[in-house]
């Protein structure tokens, strides 16, 4: 299929290029998010008080 360049609107190749770049950016952002997020320590869900503590 040959590309037909139209002067009335956007060239379909430009839309494809923008979609591919957006997809690459989303993949890189997700990779960085999960890569950095795995290094942070998980806080404890709750603190267990000692038996010697009186309330």
Secondary structure, 3 states (H helix, E strand, C coil): CCCCCCCCCCCHHHHHHHHHHHHHHHHHHHHHHHHHHCCCCCCCCCCCCCCCCCC
